[in-house]
Amino acid sequence: MQENKLAIFEEKEIRREWYKEDWYFSVIDVVEVLVENNKRPRKY
């Protein structure tokens, strides 16, 4: 079983979770990295 950990991409943290042998990543965190926004996105 894999642990739930943060992935690091371009020095930004991306939340992820291991579920049924697959990694699931937070879309909000990925979009934040892609648009290079310095503000933390709002939580849903």
N, CA, C and O atoms as CSV, one atom per row, in Angstrom:
chain,resi,resn,atom,element,x,y,z
A,1,MET,N,N,0.846,-1.191,0.000
A,1,MET,CA,C,0.000,0.000,0.000
A,1,MET,C,C,0.885,1.246,0.000
A,1,MET,O,O,1.845,1.330,0.766
A,2,GLN,N,N,0.568,2.186,-0.838
A,2,GLN,CA,C,1.309,3.431,-0.925
A,2,GLN,C,C,0.790,4.422,0.106
A,2,GLN,O,O,-0.382,4.398,0.480
A,3,GLU,N,N,1.684,5.290,0.557
A,3,GLU,CA,C,1.274,6.342,1.478
A,3,GLU,C,C,0.752,7.537,0.692
A,3,GLU,O,O,1.164,7.776,-0.443
A,4,ASN,N,N,-0.162,8.288,1.308
A,4,ASN,CA,C,-0.603,9.541,0.715
A,4,ASN,C,C,0.480,10.574,0.989
A,4,ASN,O,O,0.862,10.791,2.139
A,5,LYS,N,N,0.971,11.206,-0.058
A,5,LYS,CA,C,2.059,12.152,0.090
A,5,LYS,C,C,1.818,13.345,-0.810
A,5,LYS,O,O,0.950,13.330,-1.683
A,6,LEU,N,N,2.606,14.377,-0.574
A,6,LEU,CA,C,2.591,15.530,-1.455
A,6,LEU,C,C,3.586,15.281,-2.578
A,6,LEU,O,O,4.688,14.785,-2.347
A,7,ALA,N,N,3.193,15.626,-3.782
A,7,ALA,CA,C,4.118,15.586,-4.907
A,7,ALA,C,C,4.665,16.998,-5.070
A,7,ALA,O,O,3.953,17.975,-4.838
A,8,ILE,N,N,5.907,17.103,-5.460
A,8,ILE,CA,C,6.517,18.411,-5.660
A,8,ILE,C,C,6.754,18.598,-7.155
A,8,ILE,O,O,7.372,17.755,-7.805
A,9,PHE,N,N,6.258,19.707,-7.692
A,9,PHE,CA,C,6.450,20.041,-9.100
A,9,PHE,C,C,6.791,21.518,-9.174
A,9,PHE,O,O,6.013,22.362,-8.729
A,10,GLU,N,N,7.938,21.831,-9.730
A,10,GLU,CA,C,8.413,23.208,-9.816
A,10,GLU,C,C,8.312,23.921,-8.470
A,10,GLU,O,O,7.858,25.062,-8.381
A,11,GLU,N,N,8.750,23.212,-7.420
A,11,GLU,CA,C,8.780,23.715,-6.049
A,11,GLU,C,C,7.400,24.031,-5.473
A,11,GLU,O,O,7.306,24.763,-4.488
A,12,LYS,N,N,6.348,23.507,-6.054
A,12,LYS,CA,C,4.981,23.677,-5.543
A,12,LYS,C,C,4.485,22.320,-5.063
A,12,LYS,O,O,4.812,21.285,-5.645
A,13,GLU,N,N,3.699,22.335,-4.006
A,13,GLU,CA,C,3.137,21.091,-3.478
A,13,GLU,C,C,1.823,20.768,-4.186
A,13,GLU,O,O,0.971,21.636,-4.379
A,14,ILE,N,N,1.682,19.509,-4.565
A,14,ILE,CA,C,0.445,19.038,-5.190
A,14,ILE,C,C,-0.050,17.863,-4.348
A,14,ILE,O,O,0.639,16.854,-4.199
A,15,ARG,N,N,-1.238,18.012,-3.809
A,15,ARG,CA,C,-1.798,16.941,-2.983
A,15,ARG,C,C,-2.148,15.750,-3.865
A,15,ARG,O,O,-2.615,15.911,-4.993
A,16,ARG,N,N,-1.914,14.551,-3.335
A,16,ARG,CA,C,-2.268,13.339,-4.062
A,16,ARG,C,C,-2.673,12.260,-3.080
A,16,ARG,O,O,-2.326,12.309,-1.900
A,17,GLU,N,N,-3.409,11.291,-3.580
A,17,GLU,CA,C,-3.870,10.186,-2.747
A,17,GLU,C,C,-3.828,8.895,-3.544
A,17,GLU,O,O,-4.213,8.858,-4.712
A,18,TRP,N,N,-3.358,7.845,-2.905
A,18,TRP,CA,C,-3.290,6.517,-3.506
A,18,TRP,C,C,-4.606,5.806,-3.236
A,18,TRP,O,O,-5.010,5.671,-2.081
A,19,TYR,N,N,-5.285,5.347,-4.296
A,19,TYR,CA,C,-6.577,4.674,-4.128
A,19,TYR,C,C,-6.715,3.599,-5.193
A,19,TYR,O,O,-6.650,3.893,-6.387
A,20,LYS,N,N,-6.900,2.381,-4.778
A,20,LYS,CA,C,-7.064,1.236,-5.679
A,20,LYS,C,C,-5.979,1.190,-6.754
A,20,LYS,O,O,-6.263,1.098,-7.949
A,21,GLU,N,N,-4.735,1.257,-6.295
A,21,GLU,CA,C,-3.554,1.134,-7.144
A,21,GLU,C,C,-3.395,2.250,-8.178
A,21,GLU,O,O,-2.772,2.035,-9.218
A,22,ASP,N,N,-3.940,3.424,-7.915
A,22,ASP,CA,C,-3.782,4.592,-8.787
A,22,ASP,C,C,-3.566,5.835,-7.933
A,22,ASP,O,O,-4.105,5.940,-6.831
A,23,TRP,N,N,-2.776,6.775,-8.446
A,23,TRP,CA,C,-2.606,8.066,-7.796
A,23,TRP,C,C,-3.669,9.020,-8.300
A,23,TRP,O,O,-3.945,9.069,-9.498
A,24,TYR,N,N,-4.267,9.780,-7.394
A,24,TYR,CA,C,-5.231,10.828,-7.742
A,24,TYR,C,C,-4.652,12.152,-7.255
A,24,TYR,O,O,-4.257,12.275,-6.095
A,25,PHE,N,N,-4.603,13.146,-8.150
A,25,PHE,CA,C,-3.998,14.438,-7.847
A,25,PHE,C,C,-5.073,15.510,-7.726
A,25,PHE,O,O,-6.118,15.432,-8.371
A,26,SER,N,N,-4.808,16.501,-6.900
A,26,SER,CA,C,-5.724,17.619,-6.721
A,26,SER,C,C,-5.683,18.503,-7.968
A,26,SER,O,O,-4.635,19.047,-8.317
A,27,VAL,N,N,-6.822,18.642,-8.631
A,27,VAL,CA,C,-6.913,19.455,-9.840
A,27,VAL,C,C,-6.606,20.919,-9.518
A,27,VAL,O,O,-5.942,21.599,-10.302
A,28,ILE,N,N,-7.075,21.396,-8.395
A,28,ILE,CA,C,-6.842,22.789,-8.004
A,28,ILE,C,C,-5.340,23.057,-7.867
A,28,ILE,O,O,-4.852,24.095,-8.316
A,29,ASP,N,N,-4.609,22.131,-7.251
A,29,ASP,CA,C,-3.172,22.301,-7.085
A,29,ASP,C,C,-2.449,22.262,-8.435
A,29,ASP,O,O,-1.521,23.039,-8.657
A,30,VAL,N,N,-2.860,21.378,-9.326
A,30,VAL,CA,C,-2.234,21.267,-10.649
A,30,VAL,C,C,-2.470,22.543,-11.450
A,30,VAL,O,O,-1.546,23.052,-12.084
A,31,VAL,N,N,-3.693,23.066,-11.431
A,31,VAL,CA,C,-4.006,24.296,-12.165
A,31,VAL,C,C,-3.189,25.452,-11.615
A,31,VAL,O,O,-2.702,26.284,-12.381
A,32,GLU,N,N,-3.032,25.517,-10.302
A,32,GLU,CA,C,-2.235,26.582,-9.691
A,32,GLU,C,C,-0.817,26.583,-10.250
A,32,GLU,O,O,-0.273,27.644,-10.553
A,33,VAL,N,N,-0.211,25.402,-10.390
A,33,VAL,CA,C,1.142,25.303,-10.923
A,33,VAL,C,C,1.167,25.704,-12.396
A,33,VAL,O,O,2.079,26.408,-12.830
A,34,LEU,N,N,0.192,25.270,-13.154
A,34,LEU,CA,C,0.180,25.543,-14.593
A,34,LEU,C,C,-0.021,27.014,-14.917
A,34,LEU,O,O,0.555,27.508,-15.887
A,35,VAL,N,N,-0.820,27.728,-14.134
A,35,VAL,CA,C,-1.061,29.148,-14.413
A,35,VAL,C,C,-0.065,30.036,-13.678
A,35,VAL,O,O,-0.108,31.261,-13.797
A,36,GLU,N,N,0.834,29.410,-12.914
A,36,GLU,CA,C,1.875,30.126,-12.181
A,36,GLU,C,C,1.303,31.230,-11.303
A,36,GLU,O,O,1.822,32.346,-11.274
A,37,ASN,N,N,0.249,30.914,-10.600
A,37,ASN,CA,C,-0.409,31.852,-9.701
A,37,ASN,C,C,0.248,31.762,-8.331
A,37,ASN,O,O,0.386,30.668,-7.784
A,38,ASN,N,N,0.650,32.889,-7.774
A,38,ASN,CA,C,1.296,32.890,-6.462
A,38,ASN,C,C,0.293,32.810,-5.315
A,38,ASN,O,O,0.672,32.515,-4.181
A,39,LYS,N,N,-0.973,33.068,-5.595
A,39,LYS,CA,C,-2.006,33.000,-4.556
A,39,LYS,C,C,-2.503,31.558,-4.440
A,39,LYS,O,O,-2.604,30.839,-5.434
A,40,ARG,N,N,-2.809,31.156,-3.217
A,40,ARG,CA,C,-3.363,29.819,-2.996
A,40,ARG,C,C,-4.805,29.807,-3.478
A,40,ARG,O,O,-5.573,30.700,-3.119
A,41,PRO,N,N,-5.202,28.810,-4.292
A,41,PRO,CA,C,-6.592,28.761,-4.760
A,41,PRO,C,C,-7.564,28.551,-3.601
A,41,PRO,O,O,-7.188,28.011,-2.560
A,42,ARG,N,N,-8.776,28.965,-3.777
A,42,ARG,CA,C,-9.753,28.784,-2.692
A,42,ARG,C,C,-10.092,27.313,-2.549
A,42,ARG,O,O,-9.976,26.531,-3.492
A,43,LYS,N,N,-10.511,26.961,-1.359
A,43,LYS,CA,C,-10.840,25.566,-1.055
A,43,LYS,C,C,-12.309,25.324,-1.356
A,43,LYS,O,O,-13.158,26.177,-1.100
A,44,TYR,N,N,-12.596,24.157,-1.900
A,44,TYR,CA,C,-13.978,23.771,-2.186
A,44,TYR,C,C,-14.402,22.685,-1.253
A,44,TYR,O,O,-15.538,22.216,-1.328
